[in-house]
Amino acid sequence: GDLLSALAAGRLIHEKKLDVAVGRTDFVGCDPGAWNCLAKEGAYAGLSIDAGVECDSACALMLAGGIRRFVGPQARLSLYPMGQKQMVKAYLEEMAIGPALFAAIERRSVERRLEPGMMLKVGLTTGLQSVDALTGATICEAVPRPENCRIRPSANAEADAPAKL
């Protein structure tokens, strides 16, 4: 990944006080990248999951910018030694990530997969939850409801709605 872009994105995430989780979207129906896939009512529907997701060093740096940071058990986060060591070290300090993460990166000369317990211990993640903690249906039970809460109408919603005049 692009180091400078990852640092810029991580700073923006931090500035906007966003929660971040490593995941991907499985779209329902068709792939939005396909030429013949049209959004229904202006949006594509899908489920956020962490299965099969790979997050490399640039992704991990963006993750570090989040307020709440999650990497689910089925996601894979890997770090490898990066150039611009002082820049990366300063960035991690700016994001309040402890020095243990930088030390772990420095000790390796090859890519290293980080285990969930280690990510939590060094402060890269703030919990062991998956992307579902930020996008799943249960988020709508929180008070106050998060802005990304979308309540799906029941199957009888149209039948129960008052007649339009």
C-alpha positions in Angstrom: 0.0 0.0 0.0 0.9 3.7 -0.3 2.4 4.8 3.0 1.7 8.5 2.7 -1.9 7.9 1.7 -2.4 5.5 4.6 -1.1 8.1 7.0 -3.3 10.8 5.6 -6.4 8.6 5.7 -5.6 7.5 9.2 -5.3 11.1 10.3 -8.6 12.0 8.7 -10.2 9.0 10.4 -8.7 10.2 13.7 -9.8 13.8 13.2 -13.4 12.8 12.4 -13.3 10.5 15.5 -14.5 7.5 13.4 -14.8 3.9 14.6 -13.0 1.4 12.2 -13.2 -2.3 11.6 -11.5 -4.5 9.1 -14.1 -6.1 6.8 -15.6 -6.3 3.4 -19.1 -6.2 1.9 -20.8 -9.2 0.4 -23.4 -7.6 -1.9 -26.9 -9.0 -2.2 -28.0 -9.5 -5.8 -25.2 -8.3 -8.1 -21.7 -6.9 -7.9 -21.8 -3.1 -8.0 -18.7 -3.2 -10.2 -20.5 -5.1 -12.9 -21.7 -2.9 -15.8 -25.2 -4.2 -15.6 -25.7 -4.0 -11.8 -28.0 -1.1 -11.0 -28.7 0.1 -7.5 -32.2 -0.3 -6.2 -33.6 2.9 -4.9 -30.2 4.5 -5.1 -28.3 2.0 -2.9 -26.7 -1.4 -3.0 -27.6 -3.9 -0.2 -25.0 -6.1 1.4 -23.6 -7.6 4.5 -20.4 -6.5 6.2 -18.2 -9.5 7.1 -14.6 -10.2 8.1 -14.2 -13.6 6.5 -11.4 -13.8 4.0 -10.3 -10.2 4.6 -6.6 -9.3 4.4 -5.3 -6.1 5.8 -1.7 -5.2 5.2 0.6 -2.6 6.7 -1.0 0.4 5.0 -4.5 -0.9 6.1 -3.2 -1.3 9.7 -1.9 2.3 9.7 -5.4 3.5 8.7 -6.9 1.3 11.4 -4.7 3.0 14.0 -6.5 6.3 13.4 -9.8 5.0 14.6 -11.4 5.6 18.0 -12.7 2.1 18.4 -10.6 -0.4 16.3 -11.7 -3.9 15.5 -10.2 -6.8 13.6 -12.5 -9.8 13.8 -11.3 -13.4 14.3 -11.7 -14.3 10.6 -9.8 -11.3 9.3 -6.0 -11.4 8.7 -3.9 -8.4 9.6 -0.2 -8.5 8.6 2.6 -6.1 9.1 5.9 -5.9 7.4 8.9 -3.6 7.9 8.2 -0.2 6.2 10.4 2.6 5.0 10.2 6.0 6.6 10.6 4.5 10.1 10.7 7.8 12.0 7.5 9.0 10.2 5.7 5.7 11.0 6.9 5.9 14.6 5.7 9.5 15.0 2.4 8.7 13.4 1.7 5.8 15.8 2.6 8.0 18.8 0.2 10.7 17.4 -2.5 8.0 17.3 -1.7 7.0 20.9 -0.6 3.5 19.8 2.0 2.3 22.3 5.6 1.7 21.3 5.2 -2.1 21.4 3.6 -2.2 18.0 6.5 -0.3 16.4 8.9 -2.5 18.2 7.1 -5.6 16.8 7.4 -4.3 13.3 11.1 -3.5 13.8 11.9 -7.0 15.1 10.8 -8.6 11.8 12.5 -8.6 8.4 9.6 -10.3 6.7 5.8 -10.0 6.8 4.2 -11.0 10.1 0.6 -11.8 10.9 -0.6 -10.3 14.1 -2.8 -12.4 16.4 -5.9 -10.8 18.0 -4.4 -11.0 21.5 -1.2 -9.2 20.4 -3.1 -6.5 18.5 -5.1 -5.8 21.6 -2.0 -5.9 23.9 -0.1 -3.4 21.8 -3.1 -1.1 21.4 -3.7 -1.5 17.7 -7.2 -2.8 18.4 -9.5 -1.7 21.2 -11.6 -4.9 21.3 -11.9 -8.4 19.9 -15.2 -7.7 18.1 -15.6 -8.0 14.4 -17.0 -5.6 11.8 -20.5 -6.7 12.9 -20.1 -4.6 16.1 -20.2 -1.5 13.9 -22.6 -2.5 11.1 -24.7 -5.4 12.4 -28.5 -5.2 13.1 -27.9 -5.0 16.9 -26.3 -1.5 16.6 -29.9 -0.2 16.3 -30.5 -1.2 19.9 -28.0 1.3 21.2 -29.1 4.5 22.8 -28.7 6.9 21.1 -28.9 5.1 17.8 -25.9 5.5 15.6 -26.3 7.4 12.4 -25.6 4.3 10.3 -28.6 2.4 11.9 -30.9 1.2 9.2 -34.1 -0.4 10.3 -35.5 -2.7 7.6 -39.2 -2.6 7.1 -41.1 -5.7 8.1 -42.7 -7.9 5.4 -46.1 -6.4 6.3 -44.9 -2.8 6.3 -46.6 -1.9 3.0 -49.8 -3.7 4.0 -49.8 -1.9 7.4 -49.1 1.6 6.0 -52.0 4.0 5.8 -53.6 4.5 2.4 -52.1 7.3 0.3 -54.6 9.9 -0.9 
